[in-house]
């Protein structure tokens, strides 16, 4: 794995990619090659969100959604976007950052002209691009085949997805900081996956929860992103709720970036 990234780094050192965009492109191509080679991770990233949407649709048929203003399919599809962010960006990148660190790739990259932020961003580019493409496919499929309305406020939908990508990438780097091996990454990501799936409104609207529990769930990392995505696609969210959601997403991004700067490890954990 490290050979692919080392070759791209050598290309940059020879002057072929001396600009920041060129360095990011080289790192992104290397990571894309490794992502495509990892068939199990790629299949999980591509198929798991779709399977979760199908299972959620089946499980919500008997749930009382009165007062939420949402249909089962609308909840499943907007929640599917959240799962794309979690599985494609957060899960993939936690493993990727951990693997590159343990293989000494990150340490070698830091000896060149590539900055720390460029290393982290370049590593995240393929997963982020794949997630954005999947979100577009989900939205188009929902409109074309599932009788879901077109986005009511596209700018909010785009903002929510981009904020989610940035947040998941930062949280992945923060999680990799205390993850010892690629194998243990499958364990270290579970808390974030579980609390987001159950408490951030992905598949269970907060309106159906008791008030005290809903108030706590509003503070979770993914809640603000999910609120923005759902409001952008389906509308019906008040300005106050949107402001709270946007502030929540921003605060979590800032906290995640701080955690990366403070605790991210560039050398193997031995």
C-alpha positions as CSV (number, residue, x, y, z in Angstrom):
1,X,0.0,0.0,0.0
2,X,2.7,2.5,1.0
3,X,4.4,2.0,-2.4
4,X,1.6,3.7,-4.3
5,X,1.7,6.8,-2.1
6,X,5.5,6.8,-2.1
7,X,5.6,6.9,-5.9
8,X,3.2,9.8,-6.0
9,X,5.3,11.6,-3.5
10,X,8.4,11.1,-5.6
11,X,6.5,12.5,-8.6
12,X,5.8,15.7,-6.5
13,X,9.5,15.9,-5.5
14,X,10.6,15.8,-9.1
15,X,8.5,18.9,-9.9
16,X,5.6,17.3,-11.6
17,X,3.1,18.4,-8.9
18,X,4.7,21.4,-7.2
19,X,1.5,23.3,-6.5
20,X,-0.8,22.6,-3.6
21,X,-3.5,21.3,-6.0
22,X,-1.0,19.1,-7.7
23,X,0.1,17.6,-4.4
24,X,-3.5,17.0,-3.3
25,X,-4.2,15.4,-6.6
26,X,-1.2,13.0,-6.3
27,X,-2.2,12.0,-2.8
28,X,-5.9,11.6,-3.8
29,X,-5.0,9.4,-6.8
30,X,-2.9,7.2,-4.5
31,X,-5.6,6.8,-2.0
32,X,-8.2,6.1,-4.7
33,X,-6.0,3.3,-6.0
34,X,-5.8,1.8,-2.5
35,X,-9.5,2.2,-2.0
36,X,-10.4,0.4,-5.2
37,X,-8.0,-2.4,-4.3
38,X,-9.7,-2.9,-0.9
39,X,-12.7,-4.7,-2.3
40,X,-14.3,-5.5,1.0
41,X,-14.2,-1.9,2.2
42,X,-15.4,-0.7,-1.2
43,X,-18.3,-3.1,-1.3
44,X,-19.3,-2.2,2.3
45,X,-19.2,1.5,1.5
46,X,-21.3,1.1,-1.7
47,X,-23.9,-1.4,-0.6
48,X,-24.4,-1.0,3.2
49,X,-26.2,2.4,3.0
50,X,-28.7,0.8,0.5
51,X,-29.3,-2.2,2.7
52,X,-29.9,0.0,5.7
53,X,-32.4,2.1,3.8
54,X,-34.3,-1.1,2.8
55,X,-34.2,-2.4,6.4
56,X,-35.3,0.9,7.8
57,X,-38.2,1.1,5.5
58,X,-39.4,-2.3,6.7
59,X,-38.8,-1.5,10.4
60,X,-40.7,1.8,10.4
61,X,-43.9,0.5,8.8
62,X,-45.4,0.0,12.3
63,X,-44.0,3.2,13.8
64,X,-46.4,6.1,14.5
65,X,-45.1,9.0,12.5
66,X,-48.0,11.3,13.2
67,X,-46.8,14.8,14.0
68,X,-43.5,14.4,12.2
69,X,-44.8,15.4,8.8
70,X,-42.6,12.7,7.3
71,X,-43.2,9.5,5.4
72,X,-41.3,6.3,6.0
73,X,-39.5,6.6,2.6
74,X,-38.6,10.2,3.3
75,X,-37.0,9.2,6.6
76,X,-35.2,6.3,5.0
77,X,-33.8,8.2,2.1
78,X,-32.6,11.3,4.1
79,X,-31.2,8.9,6.8
80,X,-29.5,7.1,4.0
81,X,-27.5,10.2,3.2
82,X,-26.3,10.3,6.9
83,X,-25.3,6.6,6.7
84,X,-23.3,7.4,3.5
85,X,-21.4,10.0,5.4
86,X,-20.8,7.6,8.4
87,X,-19.8,4.5,6.4
88,X,-18.1,6.0,3.3
89,X,-16.3,8.9,5.0
90,X,-15.9,8.2,8.7
91,X,-15.4,4.4,8.6
92,X,-13.2,4.3,5.6
93,X,-11.0,7.2,6.7
94,X,-10.5,6.0,10.2
95,X,-9.1,2.8,8.8
96,X,-7.1,4.7,6.1
97,X,-5.5,7.1,8.6
98,X,-4.6,4.3,10.9
99,X,-3.1,2.1,8.2
100,X,-1.0,4.9,6.7
101,X,0.3,5.8,10.1
102,X,1.3,2.2,11.0
103,X,2.9,1.7,7.6
104,X,5.0,4.9,8.2
105,X,3.5,6.5,5.2
106,X,2.5,9.6,7.1
107,X,5.9,10.0,8.7
108,X,7.6,9.8,5.3
109,X,5.2,12.3,3.7
110,X,6.0,14.8,6.4
111,X,9.6,14.8,5.4
112,X,8.7,16.4,2.1
113,X,7.1,19.6,1.1
114,X,3.5,18.4,1.8
115,X,1.9,20.1,4.8
116,X,0.1,18.2,7.5
117,X,-3.3,19.6,6.3
118,X,-2.5,18.5,2.7
119,X,-1.7,15.0,3.9
120,X,-4.9,14.7,5.8
121,X,-7.0,16.3,3.1
122,X,-5.4,14.3,0.2
123,X,-6.1,11.1,2.1
124,X,-9.7,12.1,2.5
125,X,-10.4,13.2,-1.1
126,X,-11.4,9.8,-2.6
127,X,-13.8,8.9,0.3
128,X,-15.3,12.4,0.2
129,X,-15.8,12.3,-3.5
130,X,-17.4,8.8,-3.4
131,X,-19.7,10.0,-0.6
132,X,-20.8,13.0,-2.6
133,X,-21.4,10.9,-5.6
134,X,-23.5,8.5,-3.6
135,X,-25.6,11.3,-2.1
136,X,-26.3,12.6,-5.6
137,X,-27.4,9.2,-6.7
138,X,-29.7,8.8,-3.6
139,X,-31.3,12.2,-4.3
140,X,-31.9,11.5,-8.0
141,X,-33.2,8.0,-7.3
142,X,-35.6,9.3,-4.6
143,X,-37.0,11.9,-6.9
144,X,-37.2,9.7,-10.0
145,X,-38.3,6.4,-8.7
146,X,-39.7,6.8,-5.1
147,X,-42.0,9.7,-5.5
148,X,-40.1,12.0,-3.1
149,X,-40.3,15.7,-3.9
150,X,-37.3,17.6,-5.3
151,X,-35.1,19.4,-2.8
152,X,-37.1,22.3,-1.3
153,X,-34.0,24.3,-0.3
154,X,-31.0,22.9,-2.3
155,X,-28.6,25.3,-0.6
156,X,-29.3,23.8,2.8
157,X,-29.0,20.3,1.4
158,X,-25.6,21.1,-0.1
159,X,-24.5,22.8,3.1
160,X,-25.6,19.8,5.2
161,X,-23.8,17.3,3.0
162,X,-20.6,19.3,2.8
163,X,-20.6,20.0,6.6
164,X,-21.2,16.3,7.1
165,X,-18.2,15.3,4.9
166,X,-15.9,17.8,6.7
167,X,-17.1,16.7,10.2
168,X,-16.8,13.0,9.4
169,X,-13.3,13.4,8.0
170,X,-12.2,15.4,11.0
171,X,-13.7,12.9,13.4
172,X,-12.1,10.0,11.5
173,X,-8.7,11.6,12.0
174,X,-9.5,12.2,15.7
175,X,-10.6,8.5,16.1
176,X,-7.5,7.3,14.3
177,X,-5.4,9.1,16.9
178,X,-6.4,6.6,19.6
179,X,-6.8,3.6,17.3
180,X,-3.8,1.2,17.5
181,X,-4.3,-1.0,14.5
182,X,-6.4,-1.3,11.4
183,X,-8.2,-4.3,12.9
184,X,-9.1,-2.3,16.1
185,X,-10.5,0.5,13.9
186,X,-13.6,-1.7,13.4
187,X,-14.1,-1.4,17.2
188,X,-13.2,2.2,17.7
189,X,-15.7,3.5,15.1
190,X,-18.6,1.6,16.8
191,X,-19.6,4.3,19.4
192,X,-19.9,7.0,16.8
193,X,-21.9,4.7,14.4
194,X,-24.3,3.5,17.2
195,X,-25.0,6.9,18.8
196,X,-25.5,8.5,15.4
197,X,-27.7,5.8,14.0
198,X,-29.9,5.6,17.1
199,X,-29.9,9.2,18.4
200,X,-29.2,11.7,15.6
201,X,-32.5,11.3,13.8
202,X,-31.1,9.3,10.9
203,X,-33.8,6.7,11.0
204,X,-35.8,7.6,14.2
205,X,-37.1,11.2,14.0
206,X,-36.4,13.1,17.2
207,X,-40.0,14.2,17.3
208,X,-41.0,10.6,18.2
209,X,-38.7,10.5,21.2
210,X,-39.5,11.8,24.8
211,X,-38.6,15.5,25.2
212,X,-35.7,14.9,27.6
213,X,-34.1,12.3,25.4
214,X,-34.7,14.4,22.2
215,X,-33.0,17.3,23.9
216,X,-29.9,15.2,24.6
217,X,-29.9,13.8,21.1
218,X,-29.9,17.3,19.6
219,X,-26.3,17.7,21.1
220,X,-24.9,14.7,19.2
221,X,-22.4,15.2,16.4
222,X,-24.5,14.1,13.5
223,X,-27.8,15.7,14.6
224,X,-27.1,19.1,13.1
225,X,-26.0,17.7,9.8
226,X,-29.1,15.4,9.6
227,X,-31.4,18.3,10.4
228,X,-29.8,20.4,7.6
229,X,-30.0,17.6,5.1
230,X,-33.7,16.8,5.9
231,X,-34.7,20.5,5.9
232,X,-32.9,21.1,2.6
233,X,-34.6,18.1,0.9
234,X,-38.0,18.1,2.5
235,X,-38.4,21.6,4.0
236,X,-40.7,22.3,6.9
237,X,-38.0,23.3,9.4
238,X,-38.2,26.6,11.3
239,X,-35.5,29.2,11.1
240,X,-34.7,28.8,14.8
241,X,-34.2,25.0,14.4
242,X,-32.0,25.6,11.3
243,X,-29.8,28.1,13.2
244,X,-29.4,25.6,16.1
245,X,-28.5,22.8,13.6
246,X,-26.0,25.0,11.8
247,X,-24.4,26.1,15.0
248,X,-24.3,22.5,16.3
249,X,-22.5,21.3,13.1
250,X,-20.1,24.2,13.3
251,X,-19.2,23.6,16.9
252,X,-18.6,19.9,16.3
253,X,-16.4,20.6,13.3
254,X,-14.3,23.0,15.4
255,X,-14.0,20.5,18.3
256,X,-13.1,17.7,15.9
257,X,-10.4,19.9,14.2
258,X,-9.0,20.8,17.7
259,X,-8.9,17.1,18.6
260,X,-7.0,16.3,15.5
261,X,-4.4,19.0,16.1
262,X,-4.1,18.0,19.7
263,X,-4.1,14.2,19.6
264,X,-3.5,13.0,16.1
265,X,-0.5,10.7,15.9
266,X,1.9,10.7,12.9
267,X,4.0,7.8,14.1
268,X,3.0,4.2,14.8
269,X,1.5,3.4,18.2
270,X,4.0,0.9,19.7
